């Protein structure tokens, strides 16, 4: 298992390098000039110097290794410095955003908590809802609950978040006025009242994301349970007189959870992608919203870094899913 | 395919001489209630958006000028009269008008044409790519490693961010070449197609790998069938069922992706309606005119729901292990 993990980790390095090169080359084609906003009174040669200072127009074989060095060497050093108050990164050039002229990773670090908070809570809520729904639907297949559950999950599966988000805003903030339609990230929780406000503003984005994830997970959970409920070991467990509760919730559930856990792991990066839309609907200034503004503002280093972070997440969670599968299911053996 | 097989469902009293595979599939499909109604709903929507603009009396692109502009803009749907008798309505504009006085129902019909055209074209492209790569990878062992590496690489790409970036990059050059609408259409169809073929390729490859070991392939090879003939005559017809299921699900994905792009402001030009675009344009005024958000969103969701149900039913119907249960 360990050798497999190490081999996969090593194999993921060329994958990530290739992906970063693809993103880099794609962005090389981008039109637009970071100096477009600079007033016309600034002389041309000064503008040219400003461009050079930002590293615009360097050939790919200079710019790409430089970017890699900054991403993989300088930025971790900065992180290390911040955590342990050392100064390894002193005097080294960091990745600079064209829009705000501040280090990209500082902005990302500012934005990540909001995204993680909304997305993470949504994911946990979704798992907590999906598992019981999937288990019960499978146990009582074709019952009223199962039919209703399948229908609701099909709806959750089909309604895109940009509609469900807008719909809940129209219903709950415009018509009923229960929740605010905009997520206020400057809000601090200090006492009970502010906690209630935080809860109110989180309910809608979390539920919109959770509905989507729940639908996918509970469909999967149901299918996995159904596969296992028909197995011989279930009949054996019942025949030896085990209570129904422990047959279903111990024997069947543990075996059915194996593929579901890997699906949960695989879904994490997709959720970051899906959260781009949800963040846009509820105006959460998280990482997705940062990406949109960066694309609109032609901030290529920012776009490059964020896209690559998403790619790293995907590769990482693919790896985690495969390793988890091997650990949880002793029948799976990677050579 | 379902329409073509309709006449094949003979009444059971007749001694049916021979029943084709598709008759069995249709029988199983009919029984799946969700799939049947999904097909009815999708068929109705298709019929409405294809025929609707010819019958409907208002020009969706016409912007009234002068006094008409003030009279015709921001009209509410006629059903608003049920709870608000003072609402500004006109029976000639059943779903009201937008803030420029353009007819909402007409724009919904026209937008549906674009959305579903994008969905179907992108699905065809992704299906073609997926089948092509899947068959090549499954049939030719030498290509398998490279092509599957490529597929896995595409699966590891963060697609939504890259789609947004690519729209930004290629919108202007394509708009110059094919006009703003045509350029965006080509761009979005290509992008959605190029980023959604991977699942089809994987499924097709798996099926081709299994088919290759079957006796009929050996028999065909022994009479000297060339690889091209083999793929076209023997392999492809046998992987048709997973391809059809991916096709229905592909329409749903493509419609959602197009709407998401339009919703984020990276889609078609402003005066060109698609469902996602209409939804996006209406978000700013949704407190006053919720119907402008609801109808396009409802239509997107209904179409995707219907298509997903059809895909579900098709999967059950095409699986011979489930069929007849």
Contacts between the chains, C-beta under 8 A, distances in Angstrom:
chain1	res1	chain2	res2	distance
A	15	B	152	7.9
A	15	B	153	6.5
A	15	B	156	6.2
A	18	B	153	6.7
A	19	B	153	7.1
A	19	B	156	6.4
A	19	B	157	6.3
A	22	B	157	7.5
A	23	B	162	7.3
A	23	B	165	8.0
A	26	B	162	7.3
A	26	B	165	6.4
A	26	B	166	7.0
A	26	B	169	6.9
A	27	B	165	6.9
A	29	B	169	5.5
A	30	B	165	7.7
A	30	B	168	7.1
A	30	B	169	5.4
A	31	B	169	7.3
A	31	B	172	6.7
A	151	B	34	7.8
A	154	B	34	7.4
A	154	B	305	6.5
A	154	B	308	6.3
A	154	B	309	6.8
A	154	B	312	7.8
A	155	B	301	7.6
A	155	B	305	6.4
A	157	B	308	6.4
A	158	B	252	7.1
A	158	B	301	5.7
A	158	B	304	4.2
A	158	B	305	3.9
A	158	B	308	5.3
A	159	B	301	4.4
A	159	B	304	7.6
A	159	B	305	7.6
A	160	B	256	5.0
A	160	B	259	6.2
A	160	B	260	6.5
A	160	B	300	6.4
A	160	B	301	7.1
A	160	B	304	7.3
A	162	B	259	7.0
A	162	B	260	6.3
A	162	B	263	4.4
A	162	B	276	7.7
A	162	B	279	6.8
A	162	B	280	8.0
A	162	B	297	7.9
A	163	B	279	6.7
A	163	B	297	3.5
A	163	B	298	7.8
A	163	B	300	6.2
A	163	B	301	5.8
A	166	B	279	7.0
A	166	B	283	6.1
A	166	B	286	6.4
A	166	B	293	5.2
A	166	B	297	6.4
A	167	B	293	7.6
A	167	B	294	7.4
A	167	B	297	6.5
A	169	B	286	7.0
A	170	B	286	5.6
A	170	B	287	7.9
A	170	B	290	4.8
A	170	B	293	6.3
A	170	B	294	7.4
A	174	B	286	6.8
A	174	B	287	4.8
A	174	B	290	6.9
A	175	B	290	8.0
A	269	B	158	7.5
A	273	B	158	6.3
A	273	B	159	7.1
A	273	B	160	4.6
A	273	B	161	7.4
A	276	B	160	5.9
A	276	B	161	7.5
A	276	B	264	7.6
A	277	B	260	5.9
A	277	B	263	6.9
A	277	B	264	7.0
A	280	B	263	7.7
A	280	B	264	6.2
A	291	B	161	5.8
A	291	B	164	7.5
A	292	B	164	7.3
A	292	B	264	6.4
A	295	B	161	8.0
A	295	B	164	5.2
A	295	B	165	6.2
A	295	B	168	5.8
A	295	B	266	8.0
A	296	B	265	7.7
A	303	B	161	7.5
A	303	B	165	6.0
A	306	B	161	6.7
A	307	B	158	5.6
A	307	B	161	4.6
A	307	B	162	6.5
A	307	B	165	7.0
A	310	B	158	3.4
A	310	B	161	5.8
A	311	B	156	6.4
A	311	B	157	6.5
A	311	B	158	5.2
A	313	B	158	7.9
A	314	B	155	7.9
A	314	B	156	5.0
A	314	B	157	7.6
A	314	B	158	6.3
A	315	B	156	5.3
A	318	B	156	6.8
